[in-house]
Amino acid sequence: MSVRVRYFAAAAEAAGTDAEDRAEPSLTALREAVVADHPALGEILDRCAVLVDGTRHDDDVPLAGVTHVDVLPPFAGG
């Protein structure tokens, strides 16, 4: 099982990439793993919207069958 994680704006800068494939079984495990692999994400991940196949999730959800997770930091502007 592989999930494509896409990082946008400041999250991409913190991760040092705009996307990567991950194999964690749940959103909580994914959050912990990406911070372990990209420590700078730890500074912003709590403020980011996390979309699992297009639906925002703040709690843990299983990632089985999920194709992508998007990490979107807050955007400024109007």
N, C-alpha and C positions, 0 to 999 in steps of 0.2 A: 504494500500500500504506500502510495506517495501522494503528498499534497503539495501543490504549487503555492508558495507563499510569496505574495507580491508586496513590496514596500514602496511607499510613495513619499515624495518630498523629504522632510527631515528624517523620516524613518529609513528611507533608502540611504541617506547620508550616514546615519548612525550604524546601519548594518553593513555599509560598504558595498552594497549590491542592490539592484532593484527587484531581484527575484531569486528564489532558490527552492529546491525540492526537499521536503522534510518527510519524516516517517513517524512522528509522534502520534499516539493513539487518541489524544484528547486535546482540547484547546488549552487547558491548564498546563499539560505537559509541553505543548508547543511553546507557550509563553515562557516557561522556565528554560527550555532548551535554547531558544533564540537569544535570550538574555545571557545565558552561559557562553554561547558562541560569539555573541556580539555585545559585549558589556555596555557600550554606549547606548544601546536600545533601552537599557534599564532606566535611564534618565527620562525617557519620554513615553515608554509603552503604556503606562497607566493612563496617560492622557489621550491615547490614540483610540479611534474607532476601529474595531476589529470585525470585519465582515466575513462570514463563512458562507461561501456560495451565494454572496449577495445580501445576506441577512445579518444585521448587527447582532452580536452576542457579547454580553459582559460577563456571563457565567460560563462554567465549564460545559462543553458539549463534546460528544464523541466525533472523531473525524473520519470514521469509516465511511467510505463512499463519497467523501467530499473531494471536489476537484481543485478548489482554490480558496485561500484565505488572504484577504487584503488587509494591510495595516496602514491606516490613514491617520496621520497626525492632524491636529486642529489646523485649519487654514484661516489666515487673516484676509481681510478685504471685504468688499461689498459688492 
